[in-house]
Amino acid sequence: MLLQEAPDPVPDGGGMPLLAAADLQDDLMVASNDLERLQRLLSDACDSLLAHFYGATGELKQLLHGATAQPGVDLHQLHVAMEHMAGAITAMQFQDMASQLVTHTSRRLRHCADRLARDAFAGDEDEGEGDAVVELAPLRPNPVTQDEMDAGSIELF
C-alpha cells in the first residue's frame, strides 16, 4: 500500500501525504477490529473450557466421595486428577490477562488512528463537522505486568 507513489503532502506543509495517512489509518482500524475479534474468540473458548473443567471437576469430586466410602481404595489417582483440574482452571486466568492486553492495544490503535485522521484531515473544509473526536489513549503503558502463569494460593474448589 505505502509503496505506491504518494500524492503531494497535506496543504499546510505538514509531513504525511493524505493518501498515506488514510492507508495507515485504515490499517490501524483493521488491526484494531482484528484484536476485537480475537478478544471474542478467546472469551468464547475460555468460557467453554471453564464449563468443561468445572463439569469434570464435579465428576471427579463425586468419584472421590464415592471412593472414600469404599475401604482399601487407592485415592491417589483421583487426588492427582483434581490437582490437574485445579491447575487447568488456574491457567485459564490467562484469558483475563490476554483480554486486558487486547483491550489496551485496541484502544491505543484506535487512539493513533483517530489522531492520524484528525491531524491529516484537519484542513478538509468540506466536512463542516468541527474537530474530530479522538479516543483517549490508555493512561498506563501496559495493563498487565505478568508474563507467565503460576499457580497461586487461590482456592478454586
Backbone as CSV, one residue per row, in Angstrom:
resi,resn,N_x,N_y,N_z,CA_x,CA_y,CA_z,C_x,C_y,C_z
1,MET,0.794,-1.186,0.000,0.000,0.000,0.000,0.848,1.266,0.000
2,LEU,1.807,1.357,0.913,2.611,2.551,1.024,3.698,2.603,-0.038
3,LEU,3.846,1.567,-0.834,4.844,1.551,-1.885,4.376,2.309,-3.118
4,GLN,3.101,2.649,-3.173,2.576,3.398,-4.296,3.123,4.827,-4.240
5,GLU,3.160,5.473,-5.388,3.609,6.853,-5.409,2.611,7.702,-4.636
6,ALA,3.116,8.458,-3.696,2.248,9.249,-2.825,1.947,10.604,-3.454
7,PRO,0.750,11.127,-3.204,0.413,12.467,-3.700,1.163,13.527,-2.900
8,ASP,0.949,14.763,-3.263,1.604,15.867,-2.564,1.227,15.848,-1.089
9,PRO,2.116,16.403,-0.249,1.816,16.451,1.180,0.580,17.294,1.460
10,VAL,0.166,17.241,2.707,-1.014,17.996,3.128,-0.796,19.483,2.830
11,PRO,-1.852,20.210,2.466,-1.730,21.595,2.031,-1.001,22.512,3.010
12,ASP,-1.083,22.299,4.300,-0.461,23.217,5.250,1.043,22.967,5.402
13,GLY,1.603,22.126,4.535,3.031,21.850,4.604,3.362,20.771,5.611
14,GLY,2.362,20.090,6.132,2.565,19.006,7.088,3.378,17.898,6.462
15,GLY,3.690,16.890,7.247,4.607,15.874,6.797,4.028,14.744,5.987
16,MET,2.888,14.201,6.318,2.419,12.965,5.703,1.409,13.234,4.598
17,PRO,1.603,12.606,3.441,0.624,12.746,2.357,-0.735,12.172,2.785
18,LEU,-1.789,12.747,2.268,-3.140,12.338,2.673,-3.426,10.872,2.366
19,LEU,-3.015,10.395,1.203,-3.274,9.000,0.843,-2.558,8.052,1.798
20,ALA,-1.317,8.381,2.133,-0.559,7.542,3.072,-1.209,7.571,4.448
21,ALA,-1.674,8.738,4.870,-2.342,8.853,6.163,-3.635,8.038,6.183
22,ALA,-4.400,8.113,5.093,-5.651,7.351,5.017,-5.375,5.843,5.023
23,ASP,-4.340,5.420,4.288,-3.979,3.994,4.273,-3.534,3.534,5.658
24,LEU,-2.729,4.337,6.318,-2.253,3.981,7.651,-3.410,3.931,8.641
25,GLN,-4.328,4.875,8.536,-5.490,4.868,9.410,-6.323,3.609,9.172
26,ASP,-6.535,3.246,7.908,-7.277,2.015,7.595,-6.580,0.796,8.187
27,ASP,-5.255,0.723,8.053,-4.510,-0.410,8.601,-4.648,-0.482,10.125
28,LEU,-4.579,0.659,10.776,-4.735,0.687,12.230,-6.130,0.221,12.642
29,MET,-7.140,0.640,11.907,-8.514,0.230,12.234,-8.729,-1.258,11.973
30,VAL,-8.148,-1.792,10.897,-8.246,-3.227,10.613,-7.583,-4.022,11.734
31,ALA,-6.397,-3.577,12.164,-5.710,-4.258,13.262,-6.540,-4.195,14.543
32,SER,-7.146,-3.054,14.806,-7.996,-2.907,15.994,-9.209,-3.828,15.920
33,ASN,-9.844,-3.904,14.760,-11.006,-4.798,14.592,-10.598,-6.264,14.731
34,ASP,-9.419,-6.623,14.213,-8.926,-7.993,14.366,-8.688,-8.324,15.841
35,LEU,-8.156,-7.369,16.583,-7.946,-7.594,18.015,-9.276,-7.791,18.748
36,GLU,-10.274,-7.022,18.367,-11.589,-7.192,18.994,-12.182,-8.563,18.670
37,ARG,-11.981,-9.025,17.443,-12.452,-10.364,17.066,-11.681,-11.433,17.846
38,LEU,-10.378,-11.247,18.003,-9.561,-12.160,18.807,-10.065,-12.183,20.244
39,GLN,-10.428,-11.026,20.750,-10.972,-10.930,22.115,-12.220,-11.793,22.263
40,ARG,-13.120,-11.713,21.304,-14.358,-12.509,21.366,-14.052,-14.003,21.261
41,LEU,-13.124,-14.377,20.373,-12.757,-15.791,20.227,-12.142,-16.344,21.508
42,LEU,-11.222,-15.582,22.098,-10.614,-16.009,23.358,-11.659,-16.159,24.454
43,SER,-12.541,-15.208,24.531,-13.579,-15.235,25.563,-14.494,-16.453,25.399
44,ASP,-14.937,-16.708,24.174,-15.809,-17.869,23.926,-15.096,-19.177,24.237
45,ALA,-13.848,-19.302,23.815,-13.084,-20.531,24.064,-12.868,-20.733,25.558
46,CYS,-12.544,-19.675,26.252,-12.301,-19.791,27.696,-13.578,-20.110,28.455
47,ASP,-14.686,-19.519,28.057,-15.963,-19.842,28.705,-16.288,-21.322,28.544
48,SER,-16.082,-21.835,27.344,-16.349,-23.249,27.084,-15.403,-24.144,27.886
49,LEU,-14.133,-23.817,27.869,-13.164,-24.607,28.629,-13.485,-24.609,30.122
50,LEU,-13.806,-23.452,30.666,-14.135,-23.390,32.086,-15.350,-24.243,32.414
51,ALA,-16.358,-24.191,31.578,-17.554,-25.005,31.820,-17.189,-26.487,31.836
52,HIS,-16.355,-26.913,30.899,-15.946,-28.319,30.856,-15.048,-28.686,32.039
53,PHE,-14.155,-27.780,32.407,-13.294,-28.051,33.562,-14.120,-28.176,34.843
54,TYR,-15.064,-27.267,35.030,-15.896,-27.346,36.231,-16.766,-28.604,36.206
55,GLY,-17.262,-28.982,35.040,-18.041,-30.222,34.929,-17.196,-31.440,35.272
56,ALA,-15.982,-31.499,34.738,-15.095,-32.623,35.033,-14.702,-32.631,36.504
57,THR,-14.499,-31.459,37.076,-14.165,-31.378,38.495,-15.305,-31.914,39.347
58,GLY,-16.529,-31.578,38.980,-17.687,-32.098,39.705,-17.752,-33.615,39.646
59,GLU,-17.488,-34.164,38.481,-17.490,-35.624,38.333,-16.377,-36.256,39.174
60,LEU,-15.201,-35.646,39.155,-14.097,-36.166,39.963,-14.422,-36.113,41.457
61,LYS,-15.070,-35.036,41.875,-15.468,-34.936,43.290,-16.426,-36.052,43.668
62,GLN,-17.381,-36.347,42.776,-18.319,-37.443,43.051,-17.581,-38.780,43.126
63,LEU,-16.651,-39.011,42.211,-15.854,-40.233,42.249,-15.036,-40.313,43.530
64,LEU,-14.440,-39.203,43.923,-13.645,-39.157,45.140,-14.507,-39.436,46.365
65,HIS,-15.681,-38.825,46.393,-16.599,-39.038,47.522,-17.060,-40.497,47.574
66,GLY,-17.393,-41.059,46.415,-17.822,-42.463,46.365,-16.699,-43.419,46.723
67,ALA,-15.486,-43.073,46.332,-14.351,-43.961,46.601,-13.951,-43.932,48.069
68,THR,-14.171,-42.821,48.747,-13.806,-42.752,50.163,-14.704,-43.642,51.005
69,ALA,-15.880,-43.938,50.491,-16.810,-44.806,51.228,-16.399,-46.280,51.122
70,GLN,-15.532,-46.594,50.188,-15.087,-47.979,49.997,-13.727,-48.172,50.659
71,PRO,-13.627,-49.089,51.604,-12.344,-49.316,52.284,-11.319,-49.941,51.330
72,GLY,-10.068,-49.524,51.479,-8.988,-50.116,50.718,-8.806,-49.558,49.317
73,VAL,-9.535,-48.540,48.922,-9.420,-47.955,47.588,-8.300,-46.915,47.602
74,ASP,-7.409,-46.981,46.606,-6.315,-46.020,46.485,-6.863,-44.742,45.859
75,LEU,-6.823,-43.660,46.597,-7.379,-42.382,46.133,-6.329,-41.488,45.482
76,HIS,-5.106,-41.967,45.391,-4.021,-41.141,44.873,-4.320,-40.612,43.465
77,GLN,-4.788,-41.461,42.560,-5.051,-41.022,41.180,-6.155,-39.974,41.115
78,LEU,-7.167,-40.122,41.945,-8.231,-39.115,41.957,-7.715,-37.775,42.477
79,HIS,-6.871,-37.807,43.497,-6.293,-36.565,44.007,-5.392,-35.906,42.962
80,VAL,-4.624,-36.703,42.243,-3.771,-36.168,41.180,-4.634,-35.540,40.080
81,ALA,-5.713,-36.212,39.720,-6.618,-35.668,38.700,-7.223,-34.347,39.166
82,MET,-7.590,-34.246,40.432,-8.144,-32.992,40.975,-7.091,-31.877,40.926
83,GLU,-5.845,-32.215,41.219,-4.783,-31.210,41.158,-4.578,-30.725,39.720
84,HIS,-4.656,-31.633,38.768,-4.538,-31.234,37.358,-5.685,-30.305,36.961
85,MET,-6.872,-30.613,37.409,-8.025,-29.756,37.080,-7.858,-28.379,37.710
86,ALA,-7.379,-28.336,38.950,-7.153,-27.044,39.611,-6.104,-26.242,38.843
87,GLY,-5.056,-26.918,38.387,-4.024,-26.237,37.598,-4.558,-25.727,36.279
88,ALA,-5.425,-26.507,35.646,-6.007,-26.093,34.367,-6.890,-24.862,34.544
89,ILE,-7.657,-24.843,35.593,-8.549,-23.696,35.831,-7.726,-22.465,36.189
90,THR,-6.674,-22.641,36.962,-5.791,-21.517,37.266,-5.172,-20.968,35.981
91,ALA,-4.780,-21.855,35.082,-4.191,-21.418,33.817,-5.195,-20.636,32.969
92,MET,-6.478,-20.863,33.193,-7.488,-20.129,32.438,-7.496,-18.647,32.802
93,GLN,-6.824,-18.276,33.875,-6.694,-16.860,34.198,-5.916,-16.136,33.096
94,PHE,-5.231,-16.889,32.265,-4.546,-16.329,31.100,-5.516,-15.508,30.265
95,GLN,-6.744,-15.968,30.145,-7.725,-15.257,29.326,-7.951,-13.856,29.859
96,ASP,-7.973,-13.700,31.175,-8.193,-12.381,31.749,-7.032,-11.451,31.406
97,MET,-5.818,-11.952,31.536,-4.656,-11.131,31.190,-4.632,-10.822,29.700
98,ALA,-4.908,-11.828,28.879,-4.921,-11.620,27.427,-5.994,-10.610,27.047
99,SER,-7.135,-10.700,27.682,-8.232,-9.779,27.413,-7.838,-8.341,27.741
100,GLN,-7.166,-8.154,28.866,-6.719,-6.813,29.232,-5.722,-6.262,28.213
101,LEU,-4.804,-7.118,27.777,-3.812,-6.669,26.793,-4.451,-6.349,25.446
102,VAL,-5.391,-7.172,25.014,-6.065,-6.925,23.738,-6.854,-5.626,23.801
103,THR,-7.581,-5.408,24.879,-8.360,-4.180,25.037,-7.445,-2.961,25.055
104,HIS,-6.357,-3.054,25.799,-5.400,-1.948,25.887,-4.802,-1.623,24.514
105,THR,-4.371,-2.658,23.802,-3.755,-2.457,22.491,-4.766,-1.913,21.491
106,SER,-5.983,-2.418,21.544,-7.034,-1.934,20.656,-7.312,-0.451,20.900
107,ARG,-7.397,-0.058,22.166,-7.633,1.355,22.483,-6.481,2.229,21.997
108,ARG,-5.259,1.735,22.155,-4.096,2.504,21.705,-4.107,2.653,20.179
109,LEU,-4.452,1.569,19.460,-4.527,1.636,17.996,-5.616,2.611,17.549
110,ARG,-6.770,2.560,18.195,-7.859,3.490,17.830,-7.454,4.939,18.110
111,HIS,-6.753,5.142,19.220,-6.271,6.490,19.532,-5.337,6.984,18.421
112,CYS,-4.418,6.131,18.000,-3.482,6.501,16.922,-4.234,6.788,15.626
113,ALA,-5.197,5.931,15.288,-5.969,6.131,14.058,-6.767,7.430,14.120
114,ASP,-7.374,7.723,15.267,-8.158,8.950,15.422,-7.270,10.191,15.322
115,ARG,-6.125,10.152,15.986,-5.200,11.292,15.916,-4.695,11.503,14.504
116,LEU,-4.372,10.404,13.843,-3.891,10.482,12.464,-4.949,11.121,11.573
117,ALA,-6.178,10.683,11.716,-7.260,11.244,10.904,-7.456,12.728,11.221
118,ARG,-7.476,13.046,12.500,-7.673,14.447,12.885,-6.562,15.325,12.336
119,ASP,-5.311,14.884,12.498,-4.182,15.710,12.074,-4.038,15.770,10.554
120,ALA,-4.262,14.624,9.885,-4.078,14.583,8.435,-5.193,15.295,7.688
121,PHE,-6.395,15.228,8.224,-7.541,15.787,7.510,-8.059,17.064,8.158
122,ALA,-7.235,17.707,8.986,-7.661,18.915,9.696,-8.025,20.047,8.748
123,GLY,-7.380,20.120,7.612,-7.648,21.207,6.676,-8.795,20.932,5.734
124,ASP,-9.467,19.800,5.869,-10.571,19.424,4.978,-11.806,20.232,5.363
125,GLU,-12.107,21.261,4.598,-13.211,22.168,4.906,-14.564,21.620,4.473
126,ASP,-14.592,20.534,3.705,-15.849,20.004,3.183,-16.716,19.385,4.264
127,GLU,-16.105,18.933,5.324,-16.858,18.218,6.354,-17.772,19.153,7.132
128,GLY,-17.236,20.267,7.629,-18.051,21.203,8.374,-18.527,20.645,9.700
129,GLU,-17.877,19.606,10.199,-18.336,18.978,11.444,-17.500,19.398,12.643
130,GLY,-16.554,20.286,12.486,-15.716,20.697,13.601,-14.583,19.716,13.826
131,ASP,-14.024,19.774,15.019,-12.893,18.905,15.350,-13.328,17.456,15.466
132,ALA,-12.460,16.567,14.988,-12.726,15.130,15.086,-12.566,14.681,16.536
133,VAL,-13.341,13.704,16.912,-13.246,13.137,18.257,-12.134,12.107,18.259
134,VAL,-11.221,12.251,19.200,-10.095,11.333,19.323,-10.267,10.537,20.605
135,GLU,-10.314,9.204,20.466,-10.410,8.351,21.657,-9.168,8.566,22.508
136,LEU,-9.364,8.653,23.810,-8.247,8.871,24.716,-7.319,7.666,24.720
137,ALA,-6.038,7.945,24.784,-5.050,6.864,24.876,-5.092,6.295,26.293
138,PRO,-4.798,5.016,26.446,-4.726,4.438,27.793,-3.675,5.179,28.614
139,LEU,-3.971,5.383,29.883,-3.060,6.143,30.729,-1.800,5.355,31.069
140,ARG,-1.973,4.069,31.325,-0.831,3.231,31.677,-0.234,2.627,30.417
141,PRO,1.081,2.453,30.395,1.697,1.884,29.196,1.363,0.404,28.999
142,ASN,1.077,-0.327,30.082,0.801,-1.753,29.974,-0.079,-2.175,31.152
143,PRO,-1.278,-2.696,30.893,-2.186,-3.051,31.991,-1.798,-4.344,32.710
144,VAL,-0.972,-5.162,32.104,-0.616,-6.455,32.674,0.893,-6.519,32.789
145,THR,1.376,-6.761,33.989,2.822,-6.830,34.170,3.321,-8.268,34.193
146,GLN,2.432,-9.213,34.391,2.826,-10.613,34.406,3.087,-11.100,32.992
147,ASP,4.036,-12.024,32.855,4.259,-12.622,31.549,4.258,-14.141,31.618
148,GLU,3.818,-14.684,32.756,3.667,-16.135,32.886,2.606,-16.425,33.934
149,MET,2.094,-17.639,33.902,1.058,-18.045,34.849,1.657,-19.061,35.809
150,ASP,1.587,-18.750,37.081,1.978,-19.690,38.129,0.789,-19.901,39.029
151,ALA,0.667,-21.098,39.548,-0.420,-21.374,40.476,-0.192,-20.548,41.723
152,GLY,-1.229,-19.893,42.160,-1.149,-19.073,43.359,-1.805,-19.769,44.528
153,SER,-2.167,-18.967,45.496,-2.781,-19.522,46.690,-4.300,-19.430,46.617
154,ILE,-4.853,-19.280,45.430,-6.291,-19.146,45.280,-6.943,-20.514,45.389
155,GLU,-7.959,-20.592,46.221,-8.712,-21.848,46.363,-9.828,-21.829,45.328
156,LEU,-9.773,-22.753,44.391,-10.747,-22.775,43.298,-11.887,-23.747,43.540
157,PHE,-11.732,-24.687,44.450,-12.763,-25.702,44.625,-13.326,-25.667,46.012
